[in-house]
Amino acid sequence: MTEQIRIIEAKDHVGEVVRIGAWLTDKRSSGKIAFLQLRDGSAFFQGVVLKNEVAEAVFQTAKDMKQETSMWLTGEIHEDSRSHFGYEMEVQDIEVIGSSEDYPITPKEHGIEFLLDHRHLWLRSKRQFAIQQIRNEMIRATYEFFNNEGFIKMDPPILTGSAPEGTTELFETEYFDKPAFLSQSGQLYAEAGAMAYGKVFTFGPVFRAEKSKTRRHLTEFWMIEPEMAFMHQAQSLEIQERYIAFLVQSVIDNCAYQLKLIDRDIETLKQYTKLPFPRIRYDEAIEMLQKAGFDVKWGDDFGSPEETYLSDQFEQPVFVLNYPKAIKPFYMLPEEGRDDTYVCADLLAPEGYGEIIGGSEREVDYDKLKAAIEAKGLDLAEYEWYLDLRKYGSVPHAGFGLGFERAITWICHLDHLREAIPFPRMINRLKP
């Protein structure tokens, strides 16, 4: 019986006759040969049908098939040095499984809104395949990194009764007889986990009802939020940069084919595995921007142009340290010797991708944290459980949050976050 394989396994079966289940992405033919562009979810390659080597019905089937027809193919695997993939099949037999007529996404150019309306089909394309494969590798690498570092994964609730960072940009829902909100961060719950287990990380969906249409924003996205007890900010920064370097190296090592499909330069990515990453203070960043002609003053938050300029001054991701208190959340530790800054950092990605990580050392003193909550005008009752973490054996601890789609967008060099997640949710898009 002919062995059934996936396209990605072709390299192990050169010279052998095998069977593959695949879909047709495109084709061209002449009088005596048909070239079938095939995919099976693991990779893309070409099937060659020679008229003089197959039954007449097989060749006619190859000529008549429409885009996205599914089929079984039987044939011999050959090396093909001209293709990205490196292998092809000389087809001997074709058995159509499911026909396809008038497939809407053709090889011609389509507008982005049309493609997003057909996202359920757009995912089949070569570029989207590559991006989602790289996303999958980054998920795998994330678990490997944190498991190797002694973290345990902890799943915070998606439904919450308050806003961790005090924002009003929340999705509200009815929770029986009271209001509830879709979580915008798992951080506060991760802090509880760190007090129980030492080192934890969360990895799950979060939601922001921010009415933004920029290329850096989604309303539903995934966050990785590690939290570490008995740790100061300097140690947290070391973990952050090692994690980023590990992610990038894992993609280089395991997704070379996918990186070729999206024309991502591997040599550029290698620059981002070199440690340590540079560090500058917020104060220095303001001076750099002012000298470059930006209309910013101390106390301003950075927008996309400012972050892009700062990151362009370095060949690696860069940490910007110790932002003003007025533009950061209440739970951060004040910087010693300053009354206007927190011990915190944002990591800015190169090539104009902006902030991908935000983190800080956390306030450990019960009275100071309580005062900070009150100063922000938040409901103290909603944070009683969080304050308990400072009553019963409080310790220095630090953590950070990485926006997963932002990291994917940067590593894949995409124009917009919408391609970094299978089904993007944006201010004007809730389907498919």
N, C-alpha and C positions, 0 to 999 in steps of 0.2 A: 504493500500500500504506500502511495506517495506521501512523503512527510509534509505536513502542513506547518508553515513558518510565517513569521511576520517580516515585513520588509527590512526592519532594523537588523534582522538576523542573517541577511543575505551574505554578509562577509564570511560567514561560517559554512556556506554551502556552495561555494564556487565550483562549477563543473557538475553540480548535482541537479536532478530534476525534482522540483518541489511544487507545492500547491500553496497559493496565497489568496486570501479574500481581500478585495480592494474595491475602491471607487475610482471612476474615471474623472480626472480634473481637466483634461484637455487632450486633443489628439490632432494629428495631421497624417495624411497618407498620400501616396503616389500610386501609380498603377500596380506596383509589385510589392510595396512595403507600407505598413501602418505603424506609426509611433504612438503609443498610448502613454500618457502621463498619469501615473497611478499614485494613490495614497491609501494607507490602511490605518492611520492613527499613530503609527510608530515612526514613519518616515515617508519620503516621496522618492519614487524612482520611475524609470521608463521600462515599458514592455514593448518589445519589437516583434511584429507579426510579419513573417515573410510569406508571401502568397504561394510560392512554390514549395514551401515546407509544411503547410498545414492544409486541412480539408477546406474545400471551397466555402462551405458554410461558416467555418471559423473565421476566415478572412472577411467574409461579408458581414458577419457580426461585428468584427472590429471596425469596419468602415461605417456601419450604421449606428453604433452606440452614441448616445447623447451624454453630455456632461453630467456627472454624478450618478451614472448608472453603476449599480453594484454588481459584482461578479466574482466567480472563482476563476483563477487562472492557473494553469499547469504549464511549467516550462523550465528551462535550464538557466541557472544563474551564471552570468559572465561579469568579469571586471569591466568597468567603464571609466577610464581616467578623465574623460571630458566633463563628467557631471560633478555637482557638489557632493553627491552621495557616494559615487565611486563604483556602483554596481548597477546592472540591469538584468532583465529577464528576456530570453528568447522564447516567446510564447508558443506553446504547442496546442493548447486547447483553451477555450473560453466557455464558461457556463454562466449566463446572465441570471442574477438573483432577483434584482429589482430594477425596473426600468425608471428612467427619469426624463421628463419632458419640460421644456421651457424653464430650466433652472434660472432663477432671477439674477444671480451674481455671475456674470460672464467675465471672460478675460479682459474685457475693455475697462476703462476707468469709470468709477462710480463716485458719486458724492458721499461725504461722510454721513449725512443724515440717512441716506438710503441704506448705507451699509449698517448703521446702527439699528435701523428698523428691521433689518434682516440679520441681526447679530447671531441668531440661532443657526444661521447658515454661514455667515462670515467666519465663524470659528473654524470652518473647514479649510480655509485658505492657508497657503504656505507660511505667510508672515504671522498670522494669528496662531497657527500651530507652533511656530518657533517660540513666540512670546510665552504661550501658556506652558510649554515644556520647560522654559527657563524659570518661570514662576514655580513650577513643580519642584525643580531642582533646588530653588532657594528655600522652599518649605522644608524639603528633606534636610538640607544643610543646616537650617535653623534648629531643628530638633537635634541633629548630631552635635552641633556646637554647644548648646545649653546642657544637653545630657552629659557631654564630656566635661563640662565645667561644674558639674554637681548640682545643677538646678533641677527642680521638679516643675512640671507644667501644672498650672492651676487655672481653672475656668471660672472667671467672674460672671455674675449675672448680667444678662442683657437688659432686663427690666429693672429699673432703679427708681428710688423715691426722691432723688435729688441730683443736682448737677455737680460733679466732682470739682470742676474748675469755675463754678459760679456763673457760667454763661446762660443766657436765655435762649440760645440757639439750639433748642432741643425738640425732638419729635415727641409729642405728648400723646398718650393713649389712656383710655379708661381702664382702670384696674379694679373691677368689681365696683366698689362704692367710693373710690378715690382716684386721683390722677397718678399716673406713672409715666416714666420717660424711657425711651430707648437709650441705652448707655452710650456715652461719648468717650468713655475711658474706663479701663479696668484697674487703673493705678491704685486707688485707695484700697480696693480689695486685695490687690497684690501686696500692699504694705502689711495687711493683716496676715497674709500668707508668709511673708518674710519673717514676721515675728513668731510664726509657728514652725517654719521649716528651714529658715536660714536664707536660702536662695530659691526664688521662684520666678517663673515667667508665664505671662499670659499670651495667648495667640488666638485672636478671634475677631469677629466683626464689631465695629463701632459705628455710630451714626452722628452726623452733624447737620443740623438744619440751617446751615449757613447759605444764604442766597448769593452764592458766588458762581460765576461762569468761567473762571480762569482754568487754564490747563492743569493746574496743580490741585484741583478740588473735586472730590466726589462726595455725595451725601452718605453713602455706605461704603466703608472700606475696612481693611484689616490692619490691626495693630499688634505689635510685639512689645510687651511691656515687662521687662525684667525688674525685679526689686531684690535688694541684697542687704541683709542685716550685718552689723559690725563692719560697715564699709563706708569710707569717705568718698568724696567726689573724684579725687585723683585716681583712686582704684577703679571707680566706675568708668571713667574715661578710657582707661586701659582696656577694660572689657569691651566697651563700645567699638574701639578701633580694631581690636582683634576680631570681633564679630563681623564687622564690615569686610575686613580683609579676607576672612574665611568664606563669606558669601561669594565675594568676587572670584576668589581662587577656585571655589567649587564649581562655579559656572564655567570658568575657563577650562577646568579639567574635564568636566562631564557634559558640556553643551557646545563643543566646538562646531558641530554640524549645524546646530540651531543658530549660533552666532554668525555663521557664514550666510545662512538664509536671510538674516536681517542686516547683513553688511556691517556688523559691529566689529570694530578693529580690536583685536585681542591685545596688541601691544599697548594700546591706550589703557585698556583695563588693567594690565599688569602694573601700571604706575600706582594703582589704587590698593595694591597689596603691600606696599612698602610702609613700614612703621618706624617711628611713631608719626601720626598725623600732626601737622602744625597746629599751634594754639595761639590765639590772640584774645586779648580782653575786649569787651564791648567798648571800653574807652578808646582803645587803639583803633578799633573799627570805625568809630565815629570820626576820628582824626583822619584816617585814610580816605573816607568818603568825602569829607569836607575839602581836603586837598585836591580831590579829583573833581570837585565842582558840584557835588550833590547838595541839594537843599535839605540838609538834615541837621538836627540839633540833638544834644544829649537828652535822652529820655524818649526819643522816637523809636518806634519799632521799625524793623526793616521790611521793606516790600521786595518784590521780585527783582527790580533793577539793582537795588542795593546789595542783595544777597548774591546776585550774579557777578557784580563787580568785585566783591570781596573774594569769592571763590576763584575768579579768574586770575587773582594775584598768586595763586598757588597751583602746584601740579597734582595735589592730592586733596581729599576732603579736608576741611579746616574746621576746628572747633572755635566758636566765639564764646568766650567765658563771661559770666557774671553780669547779667543784664539788670537794668533798673527794676526795682520792686513794682513800680506802677504798671508795667506791661507783662508781669508774670503772675502765676497763681499764688494763692495764700499759703500753701503748704511747704514752701521752700525755706531753706535755712538762710538767715541773713549772713552776709559776709562779715567776718570779724574785722573790726576797725572801720567799717563803713555803715552808715545808716540808710543808704539809698540803693543798695544792690543785694542780690541773692547769690548764693553759691550754686550756679547753674551753668548750662552750656547748651548751645545748639550746634549740630554738626551740619555744615553746608556742603552739599555735593558739588563736584566740579561740573563744568560744561553747561552752567546756567540752570541747574536743577534745584537749587535752593535747599532749604532745610529738609533733612530726612530723619533726623533724630533731635528730640528735645529731652533734656534730663536735668536732674539736680540732686543735691543732698537735701534731705527732708528735715524740717523742724522737729526736734525731739522733746522740747520742753512743753509740758501740758499747758501752763498758764500763757506762754507766748503764742502757742498755736490757737488756743481759745480766743485770745485777743485778736489774732489775725483773722479768724473766722468772723468775729463780730465786726471788725473794721471793714470787711468786704460786704457787710449787710446781709450775710447769709443766716439761715435759720439754724440756730445752735442745736436744736433738738434733732435735726437731721444728721448731725455729725457727732452725736454722743458716742456712738460705737467707735468712730474714728479717733476721738479723743481718748477712749479707753486704752488705745495702743500706747499712749504716753503715760498712762497711770500705772501699768503693771509691767515693770521691767523695760522701760524705754531704752533703746540703744541707738547709736549712730547708724543711719542707713541711707542708701542712695538708690536711685533707679532712673530709668529712661524709657522713652517710647519711640519706636520706629514705625513710621508709616510705610506699610509693606508695598503698596502700589507705587509710592514715590520712589522707593528703592529699586523696584522693578523697572520703572520708567527711566531712571538714570542708567542702570546697568545695560538696558536694552537700547538706550538712546532714542526713546520715543518722543513724539511731539506732545502727547497728552496722556493723562492717567487712564482715559477711557479704554485704551487697548491693554492695560495691565491687569484687568480683572475680567472674568468671563462675561458677566452681564452688568455693565456699569449703570449706576444710579446717580443721576445728576438732577439739577433743579428742574430741568425740562424733560426728564426721561425716567419713566417708571416701567417701561416694557421694551422688548419682550422679557 
